[in-house]
Amino acid sequence: MGRLLLIWGLGVTAAATAAAAEFTGAASPGALCPMNLTYASSSPWNTSSCLPETNNLAGCCNTLLTLFAVGLARRLRETGRFRLPDLPTSAACLADFQSNLTALSLPSTLVPSCFPPSRFVVNETTCAGIQTLDDWTRKLGNSSALHAACSHELSAGNRCRVCLEAGSTFFSQRTPIVGNGSQSIDCFYFLATYMAGIASENGPEDPNTARCILGLPLVSRPPTQRRRTAGKGLSTLQLCLTIASVVFAVISAILAAAAYLRRFRKKNQGEEEQGRRRAASTWYDIKELEKATRNFSEKNVIGRSAFGVVYRGTLSDGSRVAVKKMIESDFQGDEEFRNEMEIIGDLRHRNLVPLRGSCIVRGDEEEDGERSHRYLIYEYMPYGSLHQLIFPEQMKGSRQRRLLTWSERKRIILDVAEGLCYLHYGVKPAIFHRDVKPTNILLDGDMRARVADFGLARQNRAGAGHITTRVAGTVGYLAPEYALYGRLTEKSDVYSFGMVVLEVMSGRKALERSPSEIVLLADWAWTLVKSGRAHEVLESSLRGGGEERASAGWGTMERFVRVGVLCANVAVALRPTMREAKRMLEGDIDLVPIPDRRLPLCRGFPRP
C-alpha cells in the first residue's frame, strides 16, 4: 500500500521549478477545459499543506496532484481517455483548477508552481503508447482482478488494503511491458486513474475512493470509520447511558413538536396558502416580492411568454432576482406545485439558472374564483438571454449588435450541452426541458451560459417515468415527433439543442418567414454541409481571414456545425444523445457521417 502512494508523489518537487514558465507559455485564449473541476472547491480534502504559513510546496503539489487526478479519473470514466488532447487544453484545465483553489482562499500561484501543462497531455511515448481504455486492455490484458478488489465500498481499512495490493500485483506483473524508468511512473499514474475511475464502483469523487486509491488527504475520516473508532472507547455502561439519553431527548422533542404543531395549525389555518415553509428552496411572502419589483411595475418587465411575465427585482438583502409571475399552469393543485418546487429546488449545477424560491397566493374569490397565483424566483442573470446577443434587433430599445467571438460561441454551446446533460443524466428520474431556445439560455456575470425555465418539473403523464417541464415548446425548436405525435424522449431536447447550435454558429433564426416561403435553418444547413460547403453556414464574422480564423481553426468550427446538423435531424433514431453530442463537440469521439435527410420540413431554401 505504501508503494502506491509513494510512487504517486514522485517527480512533483522536480517538476515544480519548471512548471510556471511552461504554464504561461501554453495558455491560449480560445482553449477550453472539457472537465468540470468544481469538485476541487467542494470536496472535503485537507488544504493544510497548501496554506501559505506551512511553506511546504512539495507537500502541497503532491496533494494537488491527487486532487487533480480525481478529475482525470472521472474523465476516463466518461470518455475512455486517459489524458488531455493538447497543451492549450491542459493549460485551460489547470487554470480552471487554480480558480477553484483560489475560491478556497488558497494562493493563486499554486498550480503554475506545481505542474507543467505537458504533464497531462497524451502522447505516443507515455506508458507504452496507451491513450484509451481500448489501448489499456489490448496492451496490459485483463483487469478483472482490479475490479473484483476495488469495486466495493473502500471505507473499511481491510478493503482498501486489498484494493491497493491488487493494484501493486497488477503493476508488478506487467513490468516487462511498462518498464522501470520514467515510463513506469507514467503507467502508475494511469493505473491509479484506472482503479479510481473504472474499477471503483463509487467513482473517483467518492471521498473514500479518493483517499484510498489516489491518496487524497481528507479533512477527517469518512463517517463509517469515524463512528467505528468512537465506539471502541465506550464501555457498555457508557453506551447504554448515551443511548438512553438520546432516546429520551428525541421522544421529548417529538412530543413538544407535536403539541406546537397542533397549536400552530389552528392559529394559521387561514394563512396556509402563503407558502412560508422552507425546504430545498425558499417560500417567499408576496409582500416581499411586491416590494422587490415595485409592485410588479411594467418598467421592471424583462421578459414575456405565453406562460408568464418576468420582472427584475431587488430583495431586502440587496440581492437581485428575476421574478416570474405565472399566467398559466397545468398543476392540479397547490400541493402538487409545492412538491415539484421542492424537487427542483435541490438541483444545483453551474449551467442551470438557480431557482431561489417560490410563492403561492390565493386569489380573490369573486374575481379569480379562488385561483391561486404562483411565482418563481430565480437568480438574476446580468447579461440577459442568448437571444438578446444574437438577435438584438428584436429586443425593445434595439442597440448596436455586439458580435460574439468564436471562443464565446464555443463556450456558450458547451455550457448549454453541460446543463442539458445534467438534466438528462445527473437527475433521477431524468428531466426533459422541452423548450430549449435562445431566450431560455441566460448569461451570468462571467458570460457563462445557464439553462433556464426548467423549473416546472413534473412526472411524465405518458407513463415513461420521467420528469418533464411544463413549457410545451416553441415553433422552430420543437422536435417533429413531439410536435406532431406528442412523443417525448430525451432526443426531443437534442433536436432543440441542434437548432440552437446552428443559430449561434450562423447568426440566423431557426425559422425564417417570407411572403413566398418558410425556411427551416436545419434544412438550409444540411444542404450546405452535404454539398461540402459547411463553412458557408458560419456567420460572416467567423468566415473572415482575421484572428478568429487563425486562432480557432476551421476544423473545430465545422465540427460544431456538423454536430448541430446531426442533432437537428428529423429522424429520432439518427440523432445522437446529449452525452454523445457533447463528446463530439469536445472532440472526444469521432463524428458520424451526416445522414441523408427526409423531405424538408419547410418549403424552399435561402440562397447561400
C-alpha positions in Angstrom: 0.0 0.0 0.0 2.8 2.4 0.9 4.5 1.8 -2.5 1.5 3.1 -4.5 1.2 6.3 -2.6 5.0 6.8 -2.7 5.2 6.5 -6.5 2.2 8.8 -6.9 4.2 11.6 -5.4 7.5 11.0 -7.2 8.6 13.8 -9.5 6.4 16.5 -8.1 9.3 18.5 -6.5 11.5 18.2 -9.6 8.7 19.4 -11.9 7.6 22.3 -9.8 10.6 24.6 -10.6 10.0 24.5 -14.4 6.2 24.4 -14.3 5.4 28.1 -14.1 7.2 29.0 -17.3 5.6 26.3 -19.3 2.1 27.1 -17.8 2.3 30.7 -19.0 3.6 29.7 -22.5 0.9 27.1 -23.0 -2.0 29.4 -22.3 -4.3 30.0 -25.2 -7.3 32.4 -25.1 -9.5 30.1 -27.2 -8.8 26.9 -25.3 -11.5 25.3 -23.1 -11.3 22.7 -20.5 -13.5 19.6 -21.1 -13.5 18.7 -17.4 -15.8 20.0 -14.6 -13.3 20.8 -11.8 -15.7 22.4 -9.4 -15.3 19.4 -7.1 -12.0 20.9 -6.1 -13.7 23.7 -4.1 -16.4 21.5 -2.6 -14.7 18.1 -1.8 -13.7 17.5 1.9 -9.9 17.5 1.2 -7.3 18.7 3.6 -5.9 22.1 2.5 -3.5 22.5 5.3 -0.4 21.6 3.3 -1.2 24.4 0.8 -1.7 27.2 3.3 0.9 30.0 2.9 2.1 29.7 6.5 3.1 26.0 6.1 5.7 26.8 3.5 5.5 23.2 2.1 5.3 23.5 -1.7 6.4 19.9 -2.3 3.7 18.5 0.0 1.1 20.8 -1.4 2.0 19.8 -5.0 1.6 16.2 -4.1 -1.8 16.8 -2.6 -2.9 18.9 -5.6 -1.8 16.1 -7.9 -4.0 13.6 -6.2 -6.9 16.2 -6.2 -6.5 16.8 -10.0 -6.3 13.1 -10.5 -10.0 12.9 -9.4 -10.9 14.9 -12.4 -8.8 12.9 -14.8 -10.3 9.7 -13.4 -13.8 11.0 -13.9 -12.9 12.0 -17.5 -11.6 8.5 -18.1 -14.9 7.1 -16.7 -16.9 9.3 -19.1 -14.8 9.3 -22.2 -12.4 6.4 -22.1 -9.4 8.7 -22.5 -6.5 8.8 -20.0 -5.1 12.3 -20.6 -5.9 15.6 -22.3 -5.6 16.1 -26.1 -3.2 19.0 -26.3 -1.2 21.6 -24.5 -3.7 24.5 -24.6 -6.5 22.3 -23.3 -4.3 21.1 -20.4 -3.3 24.7 -19.6 -7.0 25.7 -19.7 -7.9 22.9 -17.3 -5.1 23.8 -14.9 -6.3 27.4 -15.0 -9.8 26.2 -14.1 -8.3 24.1 -11.4 -6.5 27.1 -9.9 -9.7 29.2 -10.0 -11.4 26.6 -7.8 -8.4 26.6 -5.4 -8.5 30.4 -5.3 -12.2 30.2 -4.3 -10.9 28.4 -1.1 -8.6 31.4 -0.4 -5.5 29.5 -1.3 -2.6 31.3 -3.1 -3.2 32.0 -6.8 0.3 30.7 -7.8 0.0 27.1 -6.6 -1.0 25.3 -9.8 1.5 27.2 -12.1 4.2 26.4 -9.5 3.4 22.7 -9.3 2.5 21.4 -12.8 3.7 22.0 -16.3 0.7 21.5 -18.7 2.7 18.9 -20.7 2.4 16.5 -17.7 -1.2 15.8 -18.5 -1.1 15.7 -22.4 -1.4 12.5 -24.2 1.5 11.3 -26.4 2.6 8.1 -28.1 5.6 7.5 -25.8 3.7 7.7 -22.5 3.1 4.3 -20.8 3.7 2.1 -23.9 1.6 4.4 -26.0 -1.6 3.8 -24.1 -4.1 6.6 -24.7 -7.6 5.0 -24.3 -9.3 2.2 -22.4 -9.1 0.0 -25.6 -5.3 0.5 -25.6 -5.2 -0.4 -21.9 -7.0 -3.7 -22.5 -5.1 -4.6 -25.6 -1.6 -3.9 -24.2 -2.0 -4.8 -20.5 -4.6 -7.5 -20.7 -7.5 -8.5 -18.4 -8.1 -6.1 -15.4 -10.8 -8.2 -13.7 -8.7 -8.7 -10.6 -8.7 -4.9 -10.1 -12.5 -4.7 -10.5 -13.0 -7.6 -8.0 -10.8 -6.0 -5.4 -11.8 -2.3 -5.8 -15.5 -2.4 -6.7 -16.6 -2.5 -3.1 -17.0 0.4 -0.6 -13.4 1.4 0.3 -14.1 3.0 3.7 -13.0 -0.1 5.6 -9.3 -0.4 6.1 -9.1 -4.0 5.1 -11.0 -3.5 1.8 -8.7 -0.5 0.9 -5.6 -2.6 1.6 -7.0 -5.5 -0.6 -7.6 -3.0 -3.5 -4.1 -1.4 -3.2 -2.4 -4.8 -3.0 -4.3 -5.9 -6.2 -3.0 -2.8 -7.9 0.5 -3.4 -6.8 0.4 -7.0 -8.0 -1.2 -6.0 -11.3 1.6 -3.4 -11.8 4.5 -5.7 -10.9 3.3 -8.4 -13.2 3.4 -6.0 -16.2 6.9 -4.6 -15.6 8.2 -6.2 -18.8 5.6 -4.1 -20.7 5.8 -0.8 -18.8 9.5 -0.9 -17.9 11.3 0.5 -14.9 12.1 4.1 -15.9 10.0 7.3 -16.2 7.6 5.4 -18.3 6.9 3.2 -15.4 5.9 6.2 -13.3 3.5 7.4 -16.1 2.0 3.9 -16.1 1.5 4.0 -12.4 -0.5 7.3 -12.8 -2.6 5.5 -15.4 -3.1 2.6 -13.1 -4.3 4.8 -10.2 -6.5 6.7 -12.6 -8.0 3.4 -13.9 -8.6 2.0 -10.4 -10.4 5.1 -9.2 -12.3 5.9 -12.4 -13.1 2.4 -13.8 -12.6 -0.3 -11.2 -14.2 1.6 -8.3 -17.9 1.2 -8.4 -18.5 4.5 -6.5 -16.2 6.5 -8.8 -13.3 8.9 -8.1 -15.4 11.7 -6.5 -16.3 9.4 -3.6 -14.2 10.6 -0.7 -13.3 7.0 0.4 -12.2 6.1 -3.2 -10.1 9.3 -3.5 -8.5 8.7 -0.1 -7.7 5.0 -0.6 -6.6 4.8 -4.2 -5.4 8.3 -5.0 -4.1 9.1 -1.5 -6.1 12.4 -1.2 -5.9 13.6 2.4 -9.3 14.3 3.8 -10.3 16.8 6.5 -11.5 13.9 8.6 -12.0 10.2 8.4 -15.1 9.0 6.4 -18.2 8.7 8.6 -18.2 4.9 8.8 -14.6 4.8 10.2 -15.3 7.7 12.5 -18.2 6.0 14.1 -16.4 2.7 14.4 -13.4 4.4 16.1 -15.5 6.3 18.5 -17.4 3.2 19.5 -14.3 1.4 20.7 -13.7 3.9 23.5 -17.1 3.4 25.1 -17.8 0.9 27.8 -21.1 -1.0 27.7 -22.4 1.1 30.6 -21.5 4.4 28.9 -23.0 3.2 25.6 -26.3 2.3 27.3 -26.5 5.6 29.2 -25.8 7.5 26.0 -28.4 5.7 24.0 -31.0 6.1 26.8 -30.2 9.9 27.0 -30.6 10.3 23.2 -33.9 8.3 23.1 -35.3 10.4 26.0 -34.3 13.6 24.2 -35.8 12.5 20.9 -39.1 11.5 22.5 -39.3 14.7 24.4 -38.6 16.7 21.2 -41.3 14.8 19.3 -43.9 15.4 21.9 -43.1 19.1 22.2 -43.1 19.4 18.4 -46.5 17.7 18.1 -48.0 19.9 20.7 -46.6 23.0 19.0 -47.8 21.9 15.5 -51.4 21.4 16.8 -51.4 25.0 18.1 -49.7 26.3 15.0 -52.2 24.7 12.6 -55.2 26.1 14.5 -53.7 29.6 14.5 -52.6 29.7 10.9 -55.1 27.6 9.1 -56.4 30.6 7.1 -52.8 31.6 6.1 -51.6 28.3 4.9 -51.6 29.3 1.2 -48.9 31.9 1.8 -46.3 29.1 1.5 -43.7 30.2 4.0 -42.4 26.7 4.8 -38.8 26.1 3.8 -37.3 23.1 2.0 -34.7 23.0 -0.7 -35.8 26.4 -1.8 -37.4 29.4 0.0 -41.1 30.2 0.1 -41.4 33.9 -0.2 -44.1 36.3 1.0 -46.0 38.1 -1.7 -45.4 41.4 0.1 -41.6 40.9 -0.2 -42.0 40.3 -4.0 -44.2 43.3 -4.5 -41.6 45.5 -2.7 -38.8 43.9 -4.7 -40.4 44.6 -8.1 -42.0 47.9 -7.2 -45.5 46.3 -7.1 -44.7 44.5 -10.4 -44.1 47.6 -12.3 -44.1 47.5 -16.1 -40.8 49.3 -16.0 -39.3 46.2 -14.4 -40.5 43.7 -17.0 -37.6 41.9 -18.6 -39.4 39.1 -20.4 -42.8 37.7 -21.5 -44.0 34.4 -22.7 -47.3 32.5 -23.1 -46.9 31.1 -19.6 -45.7 34.1 -17.6 -44.2 37.6 -17.2 -40.7 38.0 -15.8 -39.8 41.0 -13.6 -36.5 42.3 -12.4 -36.4 42.8 -8.6 -34.1 43.6 -5.6 -34.8 41.8 -2.3 -34.4 43.4 1.1 -30.9 41.9 1.5 -29.8 43.7 -1.7 -29.7 40.6 -3.9 -31.0 40.9 -7.5 -33.6 38.4 -8.6 -35.9 37.6 -11.6 -39.5 37.0 -10.5 -41.7 35.0 -12.9 -45.4 35.6 -12.4 -47.1 32.5 -13.9 -50.1 33.1 -16.2 -50.9 29.5 -16.9 -50.1 26.2 -15.3 -51.4 22.6 -15.5 -50.7 21.6 -11.9 -53.8 20.1 -10.3 -53.3 21.9 -7.0 -51.0 23.9 -4.9 -49.7 20.9 -3.0 -48.6 19.3 -6.3 -46.9 22.6 -7.2 -45.1 22.7 -3.8 -43.9 19.2 -4.1 -42.4 19.8 -7.6 -40.8 23.0 -6.5 -39.0 21.2 -3.7 -37.7 18.7 -6.1 -36.4 21.4 -8.5 -35.0 23.4 -5.6 -32.5 20.6 -5.0 -31.0 21.0 -8.5 -27.6 22.7 -8.4 -25.4 22.9 -11.5 -23.2 25.7 -12.8 -25.0 25.7 -16.1 -28.5 25.9 -14.7 -30.2 29.1 -13.5 -30.7 28.6 -9.8 -34.3 28.6 -8.5 -34.2 30.6 -5.3 -37.8 30.0 -4.3 -41.5 30.2 -5.0 -44.6 31.9 -3.7 -48.3 31.0 -3.7 -51.1 33.5 -3.1 -54.8 32.6 -3.1 -56.7 34.8 -5.4 -59.8 36.8 -4.8 -62.9 34.6 -4.6 -65.1 36.9 -6.7 -62.5 37.9 -9.3 -60.4 34.8 -9.6 -62.7 32.0 -8.4 -60.1 31.3 -5.7 -57.5 30.5 -8.3 -54.0 30.7 -6.8 -51.3 33.0 -8.2 -47.9 31.3 -8.4 -44.5 32.9 -8.6 -41.0 31.6 -9.3 -37.9 33.4 -8.0 -34.6 32.9 -9.9 -31.2 34.4 -9.5 -30.8 37.4 -11.8 -28.5 37.0 -14.9 -26.9 40.3 -15.7 -26.1 39.6 -19.4 -29.6 38.7 -20.3 -30.5 36.0 -22.7 -28.6 34.5 -25.6 -31.4 35.7 -27.9 -30.6 39.3 -27.0 -27.0 38.7 -28.1 -27.6 37.0 -31.4 -30.9 38.8 -32.4 -30.7 42.2 -30.6 -32.8 43.9 -33.3 -35.9 42.1 -32.0 -35.5 43.4 -28.5 -37.1 46.6 -27.1 -34.8 49.5 -27.3 -32.7 48.0 -30.1 -29.0 48.6 -29.8 -25.9 48.1 -31.9 -25.2 44.4 -32.2 -22.1 43.1 -30.4 -20.8 40.2 -32.4 -19.8 37.2 -30.3 -16.3 35.9 -30.7 -15.6 32.3 -31.7 -14.4 31.4 -28.2 -17.6 32.9 -26.7 -19.8 30.9 -29.0 -17.9 27.8 -28.3 -18.1 28.2 -24.6 -21.8 29.0 -24.7 -22.6 25.9 -26.7 -20.6 23.7 -24.4 -22.2 25.2 -21.4 -25.7 24.5 -22.7 -24.6 20.9 -23.5 -23.4 20.5 -19.9 -26.6 21.8 -18.5 -28.8 19.5 -20.6 -26.6 16.5 -19.9 -27.1 17.2 -16.2 -30.9 17.3 -16.6 -30.8 14.1 -18.7 -28.3 12.0 -16.8 -27.5 13.7 -13.5 -31.0 13.6 -12.1 -33.2 10.5 -11.4 -35.7 10.4 -12.9 -34.5 12.4 -15.8 -35.8 15.9 -16.7 -36.7 16.8 -20.3 -36.7 20.5 -20.9 -39.0 20.7 -23.9 -38.3 24.3 -24.7 -34.6 24.7 -25.4 -34.2 28.0 -27.2 -32.0 31.1 -27.0 -34.5 33.1 -24.8 -34.2 30.2 -22.3 -30.4 30.4 -22.2 -29.2 33.1 -19.9 -25.7 34.5 -19.3 -24.3 35.2 -15.9 -21.7 37.8 -14.8 -18.9 35.8 -16.3 -20.7 35.3 -19.6 -21.2 31.6 -18.8 -24.4 30.2 -20.2 -27.1 28.8 -17.9 -30.2 26.9 -19.0 -33.4 28.5 -17.7 -37.2 27.6 -17.5 -36.7 24.0 -16.5 -38.3 24.9 -13.2 -41.8 23.5 -13.7 -40.9 19.8 -13.5 -43.4 17.0 -13.1 -43.9 13.3 -13.7 -44.5 12.4 -17.4 -48.2 11.6 -17.7 -47.5 9.2 -20.6 -46.0 6.8 -18.0 -42.4 7.0 -19.1 -41.3 7.5 -15.5 -39.5 10.8 -16.3 -40.0 14.3 -15.1 -40.7 16.9 -17.8 -41.1 20.7 -17.7 -44.4 22.4 -18.1 -43.4 24.6 -21.1 -44.9 22.9 -24.2 -42.3 24.2 -26.6 -41.7 26.8 -29.4 -42.3 26.5 -33.1 -39.0 26.2 -34.9 -37.3 24.4 -32.0 -39.9 21.6 -31.4 -38.8 18.1 -32.4 -41.1 16.9 -35.2 -42.2 13.7 -33.4 -43.2 15.7 -30.3 -45.0 18.5 -32.2 -46.9 16.0 -34.5 -47.5 13.0 -32.3 -46.8 14.0 -28.8 -43.9 11.6 -28.4 -41.4 12.9 -25.9 -37.9 11.5 -25.4 -34.5 12.8 -24.4 -33.8 13.3 -28.1 -36.6 15.9 -28.3 -34.2 18.2 -26.4 -31.4 17.1 -28.7 -33.3 18.4 -31.7 -33.9 21.8 -30.0 -30.2 21.9 -28.9 -29.1 21.3 -32.5 -31.2 24.3 -33.7 -29.6 26.5 -31.0 -26.1 25.4 -32.1 -26.9 26.3 -35.7 -28.4 29.7 -34.7 -25.2 30.5 -32.6 -22.9 29.5 -35.5 -24.8 31.1 -38.3 -26.5 34.1 -36.7 -29.7 33.1 -38.4 -33.1 32.3 -36.9 -34.4 28.8 -36.6 -37.4 29.6 -38.6 -37.5 32.4 -41.2 -40.7 33.5 -42.9 -41.2 35.5 -46.1 -44.2 36.1 -48.3 -43.4 33.2 -50.6 -41.8 30.6 -48.3 -40.9 29.4 -44.8 -37.4 28.3 -44.3 -36.1 26.0 -41.6 -32.5 26.7 -40.6 -31.7 23.0 -40.2 -32.7 22.2 -43.8 -30.6 25.0 -45.2 -27.5 24.0 -43.1 -27.9 20.3 -44.1 -27.9 21.2 -47.8 -24.7 23.2 -47.5 -22.9 20.5 -45.3 -23.9 17.7 -47.7 -22.6 19.7 -50.6 -19.2 20.2 -48.9 -19.8 23.9 -48.1 -20.1 23.7 -44.3 -18.1 26.9 -43.9 -20.9 28.9 -45.6 -23.1 28.1 -42.6 -20.9 30.3 -40.4 -21.7 33.9 -39.7 -19.6 36.2 -41.9 -17.5 37.4 -38.9 -16.3 33.8 -38.4 -15.6 33.3 -42.1 -13.1 36.2 -42.3 -9.4 35.8 -42.6 -8.5 37.6 -39.4 -7.5 36.5 -35.9 -10.7 34.4 -35.4 -9.9 32.1 -38.4 -6.2 31.8 -37.4 -6.7 31.1 -33.7 -9.8 28.9 -33.9 -9.2 26.7 -36.9 -11.8 25.8 -39.5 -11.9 22.2 -38.3 -13.3 23.0 -34.9 -16.0 25.4 -36.3 -17.0 22.9 -38.9 -17.3 20.2 -36.3 -19.7 22.3 -34.3 -21.8 23.0 -37.4 -21.9 19.3 -38.2 -23.0 18.4 -34.7 -25.8 20.9 -35.0 -27.0 19.3 -38.2 -26.8 15.8 -36.7 -28.8 16.9 -33.6 -31.4 18.6 -35.7 -32.2 15.6 -37.9 -35.9 15.0 -38.3 -35.4 11.2 -37.7 -35.2 10.4 -34.0 -33.1 7.3 -34.5 -30.4 9.3 -36.4 -29.9 11.9 -33.7 -27.1 11.4 -31.1 -27.9 11.5 -27.4 -27.0 14.7 -25.5 -24.0 12.8 -24.0 -22.8 11.8 -27.5 -23.4 15.3 -28.8 -21.3 16.8 -26.0 -18.5 14.3 -26.6 -18.5 15.0 -30.3 -18.3 18.8 -29.7 -15.3 18.3 -27.4 -13.6 16.0 -29.9 -13.6 13.0 -27.5 -15.4 10.8 -30.1 -15.4 10.9 -33.9 -18.3 12.5 -35.8 -20.6 10.1 -37.5 -21.3 10.8 -41.2 -24.1 13.2 -42.0 -27.1 11.0 -43.0 -29.5 11.7 -45.8 -32.4 13.9 -44.7 -36.0 13.2 -45.2 -38.0 15.7 -47.3 -37.5 19.3 -45.9 -40.0 20.2 -43.2 -40.4 23.6 -44.9 -40.5 24.7 -48.5 -37.6 26.5 -50.1 -34.1 27.4 -49.2 -32.4 30.8 -49.0 -29.7 31.2 -51.5 -26.2 30.7 -49.9 
